[in-house]
């Protein structure tokens, strides 16, 4: 029995090409992180695959809800608190940190073309959702809303969780921000205080109010704050974190838009004691 040496050579070449690809991928990821130290490249783990359709053209859409311990967890929430939240007039006050990936074209079981999106949430929170049907429905709902807001979609709420598939396509790396950019710089050293910071009153609205929104406006009431020098504001793509020192106010909110952090502007009116933040929206 003889062995075809050309087949062995082809297999060796494929192995060498795969090793070279992995080496180049590691170098690329490392250089990206070196260029942008405020972000991190992650490879999420598969979780569940949700099937739905686009309301516009009734095309199949698959949402891969993945998990990673590098995505921050949402605030603790009991089942009773979730029920109360869903029955409230404004359930948007509770936000789930997530990374929304770019759309990618795949082929379903019927060899038909379809679109898939990858959504990454905190691993511990994902496991909690697996044990509670209500939490799973909630995280699917906020994932669909996040994709709709980012990519200007309309997705059907008649979804189906696939039983024998955790992911459609192949798992890809995602680049997540690890540090938000400060808009109001901290000018004085942090002061120690044992007092508990309060959550200030705030309002979020878009401009223009009709049609395609161009700006997200945040107005935050800060009675007792004399000047902006005591304010520290961090703006993320979908998050606002405000601290008024010394431990006077603290606000940490997520919103369903993607904003241009570099062009965001904050202005504090010491007369009305209102902080106004203007956040340009990123169009898809």
ChimeraX attribute file (.defattr): number of C-alpha atoms within 10 A of each C-alpha:
attribute: neighborCount
match mode: 1-to-1
recipient: residues
	/A:1	3
	/A:2	4
	/A:3	7
	/A:4	8
	/A:5	9
	/A:6	9
	/A:7	10
	/A:8	11
	/A:9	11
	/A:10	11
	/A:11	12
	/A:12	12
	/A:13	12
	/A:14	12
	/A:15	12
	/A:16	12
	/A:17	12
	/A:18	12
	/A:19	12
	/A:20	12
	/A:21	12
	/A:22	12
	/A:23	11
	/A:24	12
	/A:25	12
	/A:26	12
	/A:27	12
	/A:28	12
	/A:29	16
	/A:30	14
	/A:31	12
	/A:32	15
	/A:33	15
	/A:34	12
	/A:35	10
	/A:36	11
	/A:37	12
	/A:38	13
	/A:39	16
	/A:40	19
	/A:41	16
	/A:42	17
	/A:43	15
	/A:44	23
	/A:45	17
	/A:46	19
	/A:47	21
	/A:48	23
	/A:49	23
	/A:50	23
	/A:51	18
	/A:52	19
	/A:53	19
	/A:54	16
	/A:55	13
	/A:56	10
	/A:57	8
	/A:58	11
	/A:59	13
	/A:60	17
	/A:61	23
	/A:62	27
	/A:63	24
	/A:64	27
	/A:65	26
	/A:66	24
	/A:67	24
	/A:68	22
	/A:69	16
	/A:70	17
	/A:71	20
	/A:72	16
	/A:73	18
	/A:74	16
	/A:75	11
	/A:76	7
	/A:77	12
	/A:78	10
	/A:79	11
	/A:80	8
	/A:81	11
	/A:82	16
	/A:83	13
	/A:84	11
	/A:85	16
	/A:86	13
	/A:87	10
	/A:88	11
	/A:89	7
	/A:90	9
	/A:91	12
	/A:92	15
	/A:93	10
	/A:94	16
	/A:95	18
	/A:96	22
	/A:97	18
	/A:98	23
	/A:99	23
	/A:100	20
	/A:101	19
	/A:102	13
	/A:103	15
	/A:104	13
	/A:105	13
	/A:106	16
	/A:107	13
	/A:108	15
	/A:109	7
	/A:110	6
	/A:111	8
	/A:112	9
	/A:113	14
	/A:114	15
	/A:115	19
	/A:116	24
	/A:117	22
	/A:118	26
	/A:119	23
	/A:120	28
	/A:121	26
	/A:122	21
	/A:123	20
	/A:124	15
	/A:125	21
	/A:126	22
	/A:127	13
	/A:128	12
	/A:129	17
	/A:130	14
	/A:131	10
	/A:132	12
	/A:133	10
	/A:134	13
	/A:135	20
	/A:136	18
	/A:137	15
	/A:138	15
	/A:139	17
	/A:140	22
	/A:141	13
	/A:142	16
	/A:143	23
	/A:144	21
	/A:145	17
	/A:146	23
	/A:147	23
	/A:148	15
	/A:149	15
	/A:150	19
	/A:151	15
	/A:152	13
	/A:153	15
	/A:154	16
	/A:155	20
	/A:156	15
	/A:157	13
	/A:158	8
	/A:159	18
	/A:160	11
	/A:161	18
	/A:162	13
	/A:163	9
	/A:164	8
	/A:165	13
	/A:166	17
	/A:167	21
	/A:168	23
	/A:169	17
	/A:170	9
	/A:171	14
	/A:172	11
	/A:173	13
	/A:174	18
	/A:175	16
	/A:176	18
	/A:177	17
	/A:178	15
	/A:179	13
	/A:180	17
	/A:181	16
	/A:182	16
	/A:183	19
	/A:184	19
	/A:185	14
	/A:186	15
	/A:187	11
	/A:188	10
	/A:189	7
	/A:190	11
	/A:191	8
	/A:192	9
	/A:193	11
	/A:194	7
	/A:195	9
	/A:196	11
	/A:197	16
	/A:198	13
	/A:199	15
	/A:200	16
	/A:201	13
	/A:202	14
	/A:203	10
	/A:204	11
	/A:205	12
	/A:206	17
	/A:207	15
	/A:208	11
	/A:209	10
	/A:210	7
	/A:211	7
	/A:212	11
	/A:213	15
	/A:214	16
	/A:215	21
	/A:216	20
	/A:217	19
	/A:218	19
	/A:219	18
	/A:220	19
	/A:221	19
	/A:222	21
	/A:223	15
	/A:224	11
	/A:225	20
	/A:226	14
	/A:227	13
	/A:228	20
	/A:229	15
	/A:230	19
	/A:231	24
	/A:232	18
	/A:233	23
	/A:234	18
	/A:235	23
	/A:236	20
	/A:237	19
	/A:238	19
	/A:239	18
	/A:240	17
	/A:241	16
	/A:242	20
	/A:243	20
	/A:244	22
	/A:245	21
	/A:246	16
	/A:247	17
	/A:248	20
	/A:249	20
	/A:250	18
	/A:251	17
	/A:252	13
	/A:253	14
	/A:254	18
	/A:255	19
	/A:256	18
	/A:257	21
	/A:258	21
	/A:259	24
	/A:260	16
	/A:261	20
	/A:262	13
	/A:263	11
	/A:264	17
	/A:265	15
	/A:266	16
	/A:267	14
	/A:268	22
	/A:269	15
	/A:270	15
	/A:271	9
	/A:272	10
	/A:273	17
	/A:274	19
	/A:275	19
	/A:276	18
	/A:277	22
	/A:278	18
	/A:279	24
	/A:280	22
	/A:281	21
	/A:282	16
	/A:283	15
	/A:284	8
